[in-house]
Every structure is written in C-alpha cells, then in structure tokens.
Amino acid sequence: MKSTGEDVRRNPVPSLLRSLMTEHLDPGYEATAFERQHEHTTNRSSKTGPWLALGALLIGFIVTVSAVQATKQVTGAEEVRSELVAKVRDAEDRIDSLAASRDSLGGDVDAARGLALEGDARGSAVLDQLRAVESGAGAEAVHGEGLVVTLTDPAGRPNLSDASQRSVGGKTVVLDRDLQTVVNALWAGGAEAIAVGGVRIGPTVTIRQAGGAMLVDNQPVFSPYRVEAIGDTRALQREFVVSDAYVRMSSVSQLYGVGFAVAEDDSLTLPPATPRAVRVATEPTEPK
C-alpha cells in the first residue's frame, strides 16, 4: 500500500483501555492518600514525642537511683568490714595483753614456789618432780639444737574450707594431716620438744583446719609452716629422712609444688605451751 503522503496522526493521550491497564489508582485518589498518610505520620510523631521523652526521663531516674543504692550498699559493706577488722584486732591485742600478764604471774608463782620448796631436801625432791612433769607437759620454755622442717603453700593459695581435698580450683595447699604426720615422725625420731608456727606442742594440743585457717592449739598459723624440734640433731635427721612423713612430703612436693625443706639449727628456742586449768588435784598422803 502506498502512502498518501499524509502522516497518520497518532493520539498522544493514552487510550482509555491502556489507562485502565496501567493506572490502577486515579491520580486524585493517589494525591489524597499521600496527603492523609503524611498528615497521620506528623500527628503520630507529635503525639508520641512527649511520651518518649517522659519514658527516657523515667528510665534515667531508675538507673540513677539503682546506682546510688548500689554505692550505698558497697559503702555499707566496707564500713561493716572495717568495723569487724577493728574488733578482731582489738580482741587480738587484749589476748596478747592477757597472755603477757599470765606469763608474768606464772613467773611470780614459780619464783615463790622455788623459795618455798628449795629450803629442805623433801621440798627440793618435790620441786624436781614438778619440773620433770612440767617439762613433759611443755610448760617451760626450752633452748637447744635441733631440726627445722618447713612446709610452704604453693603460690595463689585458695581459702580452703574442706580439709579432705588436696586441690581446690586447681590449686594445692598444705593440709593439717601433713603437719600432723611431720610432728609424729619427729616425736618418733627422739624430739624432746616441738613447736609449729611458734606454738608449742603439748599433750592436749591439736593441729587442724577450720574455715580455711590452719589452727595449732586453736591459734592460727600461716605459711610457711615452720616445725621446730629440739633434740639430738643427727639422730633426728637420720630417723626423719627414713620416715613415712619424709616420703609423703617429698611426693607431695614433687606432685603438687608444695615447699618442703629440712635444715639443722644449732640454736632453737621454743616457748612454753599454754597452761591448762587444773581439773583434779589430790593432797599427797604422809608416808607411813
């Protein structure tokens, strides 16, 4: 077909069918919906803004109050701790003062007893018997040569409360039975007097753990634990190195890192044991 020379005129406006297919919403409706949505967002922001600010202020107030309360609790705990420490130190000072007074009075009693009994043969014999008994009970200070066994906790010692466990939290400590074994071996080796941590071992003295502390005669002692034994140095060392205690502590030292050392000492001085109350006493009968 030949062109007539006239261009076919095309309508630039989309046909009604094309508009229905491509434009799902009338432009007027679309504009109205946009305006409503914009107005709704603006109104919503203006309404919720004050509430958000109030909530933020409330949260900040709660956090501040909590921080103040926590600070007061920490301060109160520190004050209580300081007060308890001060009371403990005061009690220790009173104990030391009473112990010094006791020792002084004991010395006065011993001097008066000596003056009363040394005047005749019978009194001297009784005095010798008393001194022998007191020596066996550890009631007198002693001085001489001997052996020193030192046990030391490894670094980072935990607060041990269960004496049945060698290791707590992967860390090891010296146990009360370790000290008991060493003391028994020294007695068996011929020791005449023994002290642990400066506390004299007497007939009724115990070595035990309680609440994480090592107690000797109910007095706390701390690492390094120094066990001092007075006696024949060579005999003590000879008997101790072949004892079960030596083998035990050597193994503990190698396996757990507990410090274990044995040394001679030419000049040891051990304090007297804590005197016990006299429970039973009888007057000696006259010999017939």
Buried (B, 14 or more C-beta within 10 A) or exposed (E): EEEEEEEEEEEEEEEEEEEEEEEEEEEEEEEEEEEEEEEEEEEEEEEEEEEEEEEEEEEEEEEEEEEEEEEEEEEEEEEEEEEEEEEEEEEEEEEEEEEEEEBEEEEEEBEEBBEEBEEEEEBEEBBEEBBEEBEEBBBBEBEBBBBBBBBBBBEEBBEBEEBEEBEBEEBBBBBBBBBBBBBBBBBEBBBBBBBBBEBBBBEEBEBBBEEBBBBBBEBEBEBEBBBBBBBBBEEBBEBBBEBEBBEBBEEBBEEBEBBBEBEEBEEBEBBBBBBEEEEEEEEEEEEE
